[in-house]
Amino acid sequence: MTKKSQALAVLLVSTFAFTVCFMVWMMFGVIGIPIKKSLGLNATEFGLLMATPVLTGSLIRVPLGIWTDRFGGRIVMTLLMAATVPAIWLMSYATAYWHFLVIGLFVGLAGGSFSVGTPYVARWFPKNRQGFAMGVYGAGNSGAAVNKFVAPVLLVAFGWTMVPMVYAAIMAGTVVLFWMFSASDPSHLVPSNTKFSDQLKMLKEPKVLKYCQYYSIVFGGYVALSLWMVQYYVGEFGLDIRAAALLAACFSLPGGVLRAVGGWLSDKYGAHSVTWWVMWVSWICLFLLSYPQTDFTVLTIDGPKTFHIGLNVYVFTALMFLLGIAFAFGKASVFKYISDDYPANIGTVSGIVGLAGGLGGFVLPILFGALMDLTGIRSSAFMLMYGVVWVSLIWMYWTEVRKTEVMGSNAKAFSLQG
């Protein structure tokens, strides 16, 4: 097998493996609904249940990246996926709330696969094609949408306990498939002297903190809303779980597969331009999504008249679709910032930014649940996200936009070549 065909095989099988890992990582987004009902959980407890796998998947990203440098992506990815199989299987035998939380922590290891596959895949390609390769691999985020197609069918036909059993079998098959078609190259191994404490030192850099905040929206928000949306559709619009999952996939699917397009746009127009537009589009979508279903009465000359304001399911889904596209582009543009500003420390900085994004995906579902318990308003989840995007826009304006010259000899001129 030639080096080129080997690289392509590695890219394809790694992307497939990452898709399966992400599907498993997002499992509670669907099976959490019947579990919530049977255990009588409130919204905060439900948020914690869904967020638990996200916590371990985020915290393990940094050590996994270091081990990938040292031992190679093939062995680390295989062992990581194999380690999750028993936990996924055990999920079907869980009965108490704490069972789900503990097992969820081990299932969450699957979420760490991003920091294994990204450097593993990139090293098989030349510099000028690494962005494309990482974008294709990152499209495995669409496993969140795959989960919404597969899990509801199994749930309705056989009950929720069948979902972890089938997912455990799929993961076991993926381990075998990955080992058969992947490859290792000793020249890709680098002596990794990076320590977790060294990575945390990067948080002293104001730019790194800013990129952490951006990524906590575009990736953390993507993960959180992918988990939250199925039950949102069920509660807000009274849909059954299959229809709810199908419509929720309208957000998850573009949010995953279009990441590669975001990488291409960032290469062409620059990380700043893409991120600035991503934040504005997100801000507008979240402003509209925040508006709760409202009835108000007006006293007219003919007596009181009641009016209703609120998004119907079609407008809501269209806005979520737009938001998914924006988040996909944003995920790629933040990493473009990192490669532009820290070419020598890309591994270190991307590790800490990736961790921040994952932690955003852990904290947000818990806050969504707490706000819903507190206010009784489902759209309070979008109100919170709207506020977080406001912070990014203001931060971005003061640190980047305000410093850009729009007139004079140093101004960036718009040319026909783009």
C-alpha positions in Angstrom: 0.0 0.0 0.0 1.4 3.4 -1.0 1.8 6.2 1.6 -0.9 8.2 -0.1 -3.5 5.4 0.0 -2.4 4.5 3.6 -3.1 8.2 4.6 -6.5 8.1 3.0 -7.4 4.8 4.8 -6.3 6.3 8.1 -8.4 9.4 7.5 -11.5 7.4 6.5 -11.4 4.8 9.3 -10.5 7.5 11.9 -13.4 9.7 10.9 -15.7 6.7 11.1 -14.4 5.8 14.6 -14.8 9.4 15.8 -18.4 9.5 14.5 -19.2 6.3 16.5 -17.4 7.8 19.6 -19.4 11.0 19.3 -22.7 9.0 18.8 -22.0 7.1 22.0 -21.0 10.3 23.9 -24.3 12.0 23.0 -26.4 8.8 23.9 -28.1 10.5 26.9 -29.6 13.1 24.6 -32.2 10.5 23.6 -32.3 7.7 26.2 -32.2 10.3 29.0 -35.9 11.2 28.2 -37.4 7.8 29.3 -34.8 7.6 32.2 -35.9 11.0 33.4 -39.5 9.9 33.4 -38.9 6.6 35.2 -36.7 8.1 37.9 -38.8 11.3 38.2 -35.9 13.7 37.7 -36.3 17.5 37.7 -34.7 19.6 34.9 -31.4 20.2 36.9 -30.9 16.5 37.7 -31.6 15.7 34.0 -29.1 18.3 32.9 -26.5 16.7 35.2 -27.3 13.3 33.9 -26.7 14.4 30.3 -23.6 16.4 31.1 -21.7 13.7 33.1 -20.2 11.9 30.1 -19.1 15.3 28.7 -17.0 16.0 31.8 -14.7 13.0 31.5 -14.6 13.4 27.7 -13.3 16.9 28.3 -10.9 16.3 31.2 -9.1 13.4 29.5 -8.5 15.3 26.2 -5.2 16.8 27.4 -3.5 13.6 28.6 -4.8 11.7 25.5 -3.1 14.3 23.3 0.2 13.9 25.1 0.0 10.0 24.9 -0.8 10.3 21.2 2.4 12.2 20.6 4.3 9.6 22.6 2.8 6.3 21.7 1.0 7.0 18.4 -2.7 7.5 17.5 -3.4 3.9 16.4 -2.8 2.2 19.8 -4.2 5.1 21.9 -7.5 5.2 19.9 -7.9 1.5 19.9 -7.4 1.2 23.7 -9.6 4.2 24.3 -12.6 2.8 22.3 -12.1 -0.7 23.8 -12.2 0.7 27.4 -15.6 2.2 26.8 -17.3 -1.0 25.6 -18.0 -2.6 29.1 -19.3 0.7 30.4 -21.7 1.2 27.5 -23.0 -2.4 27.9 -23.5 -1.9 31.7 -25.6 1.1 31.1 -28.6 -1.1 30.2 -28.5 -2.7 33.7 -28.5 0.6 35.6 -31.5 1.3 37.8 -30.6 4.1 40.2 -29.7 7.7 39.4 -26.2 7.3 40.8 -25.6 4.2 38.6 -26.2 6.3 35.5 -23.9 9.1 36.7 -21.0 6.7 37.6 -21.3 4.6 34.4 -21.8 7.9 32.4 -18.3 9.0 33.6 -16.7 5.9 32.0 -18.9 6.1 28.8 -17.7 9.8 28.5 -14.1 8.6 27.7 -15.3 8.2 24.1 -15.5 12.0 23.9 -11.7 12.3 24.3 -11.2 10.7 20.9 -11.1 14.1 19.2 -7.7 14.9 20.8 -6.3 11.5 19.6 -7.5 11.5 16.1 -6.7 15.2 15.2 -2.9 14.9 15.6 -2.9 11.3 14.4 -4.7 12.1 11.1 -2.8 15.4 10.5 0.6 13.8 10.6 -0.3 11.6 7.6 -0.7 14.6 5.4 1.5 17.4 4.1 1.2 20.8 5.8 -0.9 22.3 3.0 -3.5 19.5 3.4 -3.5 19.2 7.1 -6.4 21.7 7.6 -8.5 19.8 5.2 -7.7 16.4 6.8 -8.5 17.8 10.3 -11.7 19.3 9.0 -12.8 16.0 7.5 -12.0 14.2 10.8 -13.8 16.9 12.8 -16.9 16.2 10.7 -17.3 13.1 12.9 -19.1 15.6 15.3 -22.1 14.6 13.2 -22.2 11.4 15.3 -24.5 13.6 17.5 -27.0 13.5 14.5 -26.5 9.8 13.9 -27.5 9.2 17.5 -30.7 11.0 16.8 -31.5 8.7 13.9 -30.5 5.4 15.4 -31.5 5.7 19.1 -35.2 6.6 18.8 -35.8 3.7 16.4 -34.3 1.2 18.9 -36.0 2.9 21.8 -39.5 2.8 20.3 -39.1 -0.8 19.0 -37.3 -2.5 22.0 -37.2 0.0 24.9 -34.3 2.2 26.0 -32.1 -0.6 27.4 -31.6 -1.9 23.9 -29.7 1.3 22.9 -26.6 0.8 25.1 -26.5 -2.9 24.1 -26.5 -2.1 20.4 -24.0 0.8 20.9 -21.6 -1.5 22.8 -21.7 -4.0 19.9 -21.1 -1.1 17.3 -18.2 0.2 19.4 -16.6 -3.3 19.7 -17.0 -3.7 15.9 -15.4 -0.3 15.4 -12.4 -1.3 17.5 -11.7 -4.3 15.2 -12.4 -2.3 12.0 -10.1 0.6 13.2 -7.2 -1.8 14.1 -7.5 -3.6 10.7 -7.5 -0.5 8.5 -5.4 2.0 10.4 -1.6 2.1 10.4 1.2 3.5 12.5 4.4 5.3 11.3 7.3 5.4 13.8 8.4 8.7 12.3 5.2 10.4 13.6 6.1 9.8 17.2 7.5 12.7 19.0 9.0 12.8 22.6 6.2 14.7 24.4 7.6 16.6 27.4 4.4 18.6 27.8 2.9 18.5 31.2 -0.7 19.4 32.2 0.7 22.2 34.4 2.6 23.7 31.4 -0.6 23.8 29.5 -2.4 25.6 32.3 0.3 28.3 32.2 -1.1 29.2 28.7 -4.2 30.5 30.5 -2.1 33.6 31.5 -2.2 34.6 27.8 -5.2 36.9 27.2 -5.6 35.7 23.7 -5.9 32.0 24.9 -8.5 33.0 27.4 -10.5 34.7 24.6 -10.3 31.6 22.3 -11.4 29.5 25.2 -14.5 31.7 25.6 -15.2 31.5 21.8 -14.8 27.7 21.8 -17.0 27.3 24.9 -19.8 28.7 22.7 -19.3 27.1 19.3 -18.3 23.7 20.6 -19.6 23.7 24.2 -22.9 25.2 22.9 -23.1 22.6 20.1 -22.6 19.7 22.5 -25.1 21.2 25.1 -27.8 21.9 22.6 -27.3 18.5 20.8 -28.0 16.9 24.2 -30.9 19.3 25.1 -32.9 19.6 21.9 -34.8 16.3 21.7 -36.5 16.8 25.1 -37.0 20.5 24.2 -39.0 19.5 21.1 -41.0 16.9 23.1 -41.8 19.4 25.9 -42.3 22.6 23.9 -44.1 21.3 20.8 -45.6 18.0 22.1 -43.8 15.9 19.5 -43.1 12.1 19.9 -39.5 11.1 20.4 -38.9 10.1 16.8 -40.1 13.3 15.3 -38.3 15.3 18.0 -35.0 13.5 17.3 -35.4 14.0 13.5 -35.9 17.7 13.9 -33.1 18.0 16.5 -30.8 16.5 13.9 -31.4 19.6 11.7 -29.1 21.4 14.2 -26.6 18.5 14.9 -26.0 17.4 11.3 -24.9 20.8 9.8 -23.1 21.6 13.1 -20.9 18.5 12.5 -20.4 18.0 8.7 -19.8 21.6 7.7 -16.8 22.0 9.9 -14.5 21.3 6.9 -16.2 24.2 5.0 -15.5 26.4 8.0 -11.8 25.5 7.8 -11.8 26.4 4.1 -13.5 29.7 4.7 -11.1 30.5 7.5 -8.1 29.8 5.2 -9.6 32.1 2.5 -11.0 35.0 4.5 -9.1 34.7 7.8 -10.1 33.5 11.3 -11.3 37.0 12.5 -13.7 37.6 9.6 -15.3 34.2 9.9 -15.6 34.3 13.7 -17.0 37.8 13.7 -19.8 36.8 11.3 -20.4 33.5 13.3 -20.9 35.5 16.5 -23.4 37.9 14.9 -25.4 35.2 13.2 -25.5 33.2 16.5 -26.5 36.4 18.4 -29.5 37.1 16.0 -30.6 33.4 16.0 -30.4 33.1 19.8 -32.2 36.4 20.3 -35.2 35.1 18.3 -35.0 31.6 19.9 -35.0 33.2 23.4 -38.5 34.6 23.0 -40.9 32.4 25.1 -44.4 31.4 23.9 -46.4 34.5 25.0 -50.1 35.3 25.3 -51.0 38.9 26.0 -54.4 40.7 26.3 -55.1 44.1 24.9 -58.1 46.2 25.9 -59.6 47.4 22.6 -62.8 49.4 21.9 -64.6 46.2 21.2 -63.4 44.6 24.5 -60.3 42.5 25.5 -58.5 40.7 22.7 -55.7 38.1 23.3 -52.8 37.8 21.0 -50.2 35.0 20.8 -46.5 35.5 20.0 -44.1 32.6 19.7 -42.1 30.6 17.3 -43.8 27.6 15.6 -41.9 24.4 15.1 -40.9 25.2 11.5 -39.4 28.7 12.2 -37.7 27.3 15.4 -36.1 24.4 13.4 -35.0 26.8 10.6 -33.3 29.0 13.2 -31.6 26.0 14.8 -30.4 24.9 11.4 -28.8 28.3 10.8 -27.3 28.2 14.3 -25.8 24.8 13.6 -24.1 26.1 10.4 -22.7 29.1 12.4 -21.3 26.8 15.1 -19.7 24.5 12.5 -17.9 27.4 10.9 -16.9 28.8 14.3 -15.4 25.5 15.5 -13.0 25.6 12.5 -12.2 29.4 12.7 -11.2 29.2 16.4 -8.6 26.6 15.5 -7.4 28.7 12.6 -6.8 31.5 15.1 -4.7 29.1 17.2 -2.6 27.9 14.2 -2.1 31.6 13.1 -1.1 33.0 16.6 0.7 30.0 18.1 2.3 28.0 15.3 5.0 26.6 17.7 2.6 25.7 20.5 -0.4 24.6 18.5 -0.7 21.3 20.4 -0.5 23.0 23.8 -3.0 25.8 23.1 -5.5 23.6 21.2 -5.4 21.2 24.1 -6.4 23.9 26.6 -9.0 25.5 24.2 -10.5 22.1 23.5 -10.7 21.4 27.3 -12.5 24.8 27.7 -15.0 23.9 24.9 -15.7 20.5 26.5 -16.2 22.0 29.9 -18.7 24.4 28.3 -20.6 21.4 27.0 -20.6 20.0 30.6 -21.7 23.2 32.4 -24.3 24.5 30.0 -26.8 21.5 30.2 -26.7 21.8 34.0 -27.4 25.5 33.8 -30.2 24.9 31.2 -31.9 22.6 33.7 -31.4 24.9 36.7 -32.8 27.9 34.8 -35.8 25.9 33.7 -36.5 24.8 37.3 -36.0 28.4 38.4 -38.1 30.2 35.8 -40.3 27.5 34.3 -39.4 28.9 30.9 -37.9 26.4 28.4 -36.4 29.1 26.2 -34.3 30.3 29.1 -31.6 28.0 27.8 -31.3 30.3 24.7 -31.4 33.4 26.9 -28.3 32.1 28.7 -26.5 31.4 25.4 -27.5 34.8 24.0 -25.8 36.4 27.0 -22.7 34.4 26.5 -22.5 35.4 22.8 -22.9 39.0 23.9 -19.7 38.7 26.0 -17.8 37.3 23.0 -19.0 40.1 20.7 -18.0 42.8 23.2 -14.7 41.2 23.9 -14.0 40.7 20.2 -14.9 44.3 19.4 -12.6 45.8 22.1 -9.6 43.5 21.3 -9.8 43.1 17.5 -12.4 45.1 15.6 -11.7 48.4 17.4 -8.0 48.1 16.4 -8.7 47.5 12.8 -8.1 50.6 10.6 -10.9 51.3 8.2 -9.5 54.4 6.6 -6.0 55.5 5.6 -3.0 53.7 4.0 -3.1 50.8 6.5 -6.8 50.0 5.9 -7.7 46.6 4.5 -9.0 47.3 1.0 -11.7 45.1 -0.5 -10.4 43.8 -3.8 -12.2 41.9 -6.5 -10.0 38.9 -5.9 -11.4 38.6 -2.4 
